[in-house]
Amino acid sequence: MLVKMWTDNFVITGEIDTLRDERLTDYIRENKDFIAVTQVRVCDRNERDLFRTHFLNVSTNHIEIILPAE
């Protein structure tokens, strides 16, 4: 599932591996400390590209907003 996350300093877009028909809310609750994200694009809060990487662990403590990306 392609998602977009906002933290204090970053906007992170990438893929998370959810089960078929699993809700994003359920996925977040199961992965309490970190979310593994692949094919990642990291931007500042003004959406300027900072870097891209194949893998990033994102701390759920820092996520302010997460939603399915379009």
N, C-alpha and C positions, 0 to 999 in steps of 0.2 A: 504494500500500500504506500503510495506517495503521500508524504505529510509535509507540513510546514509548521515550524516551531519558532516562537519568539522567546528570547531570554532577556535579561537586563541589557545586554550589549549586542546580541546577534540575532539574525534571522537565519534559521537552518532549514534547508529543504533537502529531502532525501527519502529513501525507501526504508520501510520497516517490514519485517517479516511477520505477518499475522497469519493466524489460522483462517481457513476458508469461512466466510460469514462471521468472523469475530469482530465485535465492535471495538472501535478505537478506545473507548472508555475502559472496556474490560482489559485490553492489552496494557494500558497504562497502569491499571491497578495491580496486575500480575508482575510487572517489571518495576519494582518499587524504587530501586536506587539508580539504575542506569538503563537507557534505551540504546540498543545497537542500531545505528543508522548506516546505510550503505549508499553509494553513489551520491555523495553529499556535496552541497553547495552552501558555503557559509558567507553571509553578507553582514555588513553593519546595519544598524537600525534604519539607515537611509537607503537600504537595498543596493549598496555598492559592493561588488564582489571583493571578498578578502582572499578566499582560497577554495579549492575543491579537493576532495579526497575520496578514496574508495570506501573508507570506514571511519566512523567516529562514534565514541560512546558519549552520550549526552546525559548529564545528571538530571534526574527528574526534579530535584530540589530547585533547579534554576529555570525550569520551563514555566513561563507565564501563560502562554497560549499554545495550543496544538490543535491542528485541524487537518482534515484530508486536503491535499493540494489539488489544484485543478490543472 
